[in-house]
Amino acid sequence: MMITNQITKWIFILCAATLVINGFLYWGFQKNELLYGIYGALGLGTVTGVYLLLNLIRK
């Protein structure tokens, strides 16, 4: 169970970093293709965030 939480935390951190980097790239270049990365990072970050929150509540 502990290894799952660590992996989930790293995925969440990676999603947050991807969201920030793609946000700056979109802000600079204004290309719509960069929005796909932002949407993916938001979706995966939301799922992992909810999972981490539920695990925190269960403890």
CORKA-V94242 format. One record per backbone hydrogen bond with DSSP energy under -1.0 kcal/mol. CO is the residue of the C=O (numbers start at 1). NH is the residue of the N-H. Records with the same first field share a line. If there is no record, write none. Layout:
BEGIN
CO: NH ; NH
END
This chain:
BEGIN
1: 5
2: 6
3: 7
4: 8
5: 9
6: 10
7: 11
8: 12
9: 13
10: 14
11: 15
12: 16
13: 17
14: 18
15: 19
16: 20
17: 21
18: 22
19: 23
20: 24
21: 25
22: 26
23: 27
24: 28
25: 29
26: 30
31: 34
32: 35
34: 38
35: 39
36: 40
37: 41
38: 42
39: 43
40: 44
41: 45
42: 46
43: 47
44: 48
45: 49
46: 50
47: 51
48: 52
49: 53
50: 54
51: 55
52: 56
53: 57
54: 58
55: 59
END
